[in-house]
Amino acid sequence: MRFRRRERDTEVELNITAFLNLMVVLIPFLLLNAVFAQVAILQLNLPSDDAAPSESENQRAIVLEVMIYQDRYEVIDRQSGPLKILPNTENGEHDRSGLHEYLLEVKGRFPDVNDITLLCEDDTPYELLIQTMDTVRLREVELNGQRIRRELFPDIGIGSAPPDTQRADSAGGTS
């Protein structure tokens, strides 16, 4: 049996109206939301496992570390030792403004130093760590009557602080 094909005289048109409507809505939506999809990422560096300073650190003028304890900040130079201890304020909060002022002095003495390491205890609140990072990362300068944010120590490393010997000594002395 032989099949006959029916010939159609009508041509089929491709209807792309629905596709074009979708593109007209989708493209501006994606373009507008692309700006809001950016996430602010702060590049952090973990401290090395080497206990001894490397050759490049021996050549540096200063290697800054800020230790965050429950009752104070300690600013130290890894090569020479403690620089400043900033106890908490009267209301029990960490003295971020005092830390910032002291780091401005350090930056004035060592303008080429851009890195700092934050060492915190395991039970340090997340908010305190982030606030300290903002304190050491930025400074405000006045330029032509406008306050502008500039970098203070933009290269931030994080790590664990050594055990708090001052708190351990005071707890052991009162027992």
N, C-alpha and C positions, 0 to 999 in steps of 0.2 A: 504494500500500500504506500502510496506516495503522498507525502504531506505537502500541502500547498502553503506557502507563506502569504499571509495577507499583507499587502502593501498598504502602508498608511500614508495618507496624503498630508496629514497634519504633522507639523514639526513640534517637538517638545522644547519648550523654553525652560531655561534654568532660572529659577526664582531665587535670587540672592538678597532679596529685601530683608528677610529676617536676619541673615548674617550681617548685613551692613548695619542694621539697627543695633545688633549686639556690639559691633566694633565701635559705633558712635558713642555708646555708653561706656564700654569697657576701657577704651584707650584713655580718655580723660580721667576716669576713676583711678587707673593705675598710675598715671603721671602725677596726679595730685597726691596720692598716698605714698609715693616713692620717697618724698622728702621726710614724711613722718615715720617711715620705717627705719630710719637710721638709728643706730644704738650707739650711745656714747661709751666707748671702751677706753679704759685707762690701762696703758701697758705697764705691767708690774714685772719685776725681776725677783726671782728667788735667790737668797744668798747661797754662796757655794758651800760645799761640804768641807772645804779645806779650812782647817783651824789656823794654819799659818798664812800670813798675807803673801800674796804672789809678788813677783818682781814689779809689776805695773803698780800695785798698791804701795810698794815701798817708795816709788818715785812720786807719788801723789803728795800734795801738801797736807791734806786732811781727808779722812774717811769717816763720814758722819753716820752715826746710828742714834736713833731715838728709841729708848725703851719705855714701853707703856706699862706701868704697874697700876694697881688699884688706887694707890694714894699719891702718885707722883709721875712726872716725866723725868727721865734721865737722858741728857744729851751727852754722848761720849764720842771720842775720836778713837777708832779701832787701833790706831798706832800708838797713841800716847795715853789714853785713859779717859776718865770722866772730865767733862768740861763744865756742866752745870746740872744741878738738880732743881726741878721746879715742883714744889709740893702743891697739892690741891688747894683751891681757894677755900674761903671760910664756909661757903655753902656746899662743899664737898665735890664740886666739879673740877675736872682737870683744867689747868691754867693754859688754855690754848693761846690766849693773847700774849701771855708771857713767853711761851714757846716761840710764837711767831716773831716777837720782837727780838728775842735772842738769835733766832735763825737769820733775821735781817742783818744783825751785827756780823754774824759769821759769813754771810754772803758778801758783805762789804769788805771783809778781810780776804776772802777767797772767792773772787768773782767767777773763776773758771770751773769751780766745782758745781756739778749739776746733779749728782746722785746722792741719795740718802737711803738708809735702810731703817724700816720700822720693825721693831721687835716687840711682840706683845705676848702676854700670858695667854694660856689656853682659854680662860674664862673671860677674856676681854670682850665687852659688848661690841657687836658689829657697828653700831652707830658711832661709838667712840673711835674705832679704827678708821671709818670713813671720814669723820670730822678731822681727825689728826692728819689724814692724807691730804685733805683740802687745805689744812693749815700749812703744811710743809711744801705743798706744790705751787701755790699761787701767792702773789703779793699785789697790792694795789698801789699804783703810782699816779701822781697827778701830772697830766701833760696838757698844757694849754687850757687849764681850768676844768678839764674832764678827768674823772677817775677811770683809769684803765687797768685791767688785770694783766699782769706779766708773770712769767714763770720765776719761781724761786728755786726749788729743787725738783725739776720735773721727772727725773729718773728715779722712781721709787721702787725699792725692793722690800719684801716683807718676809718675816720669819718669826720663829719662836724666841721669846726672851729667856735668858737663863733664870734659874730660880731666884726669887726675891730674898736675898740674904738679910736685908734690913728688917723685913717683916718677920722672918724666921727668928732673928736675934731678939727682937722685941717680944715676940710670943714666948720664946724660951726663957727670957729674963723675968717675965711676970708669973710664971708657973711656980 
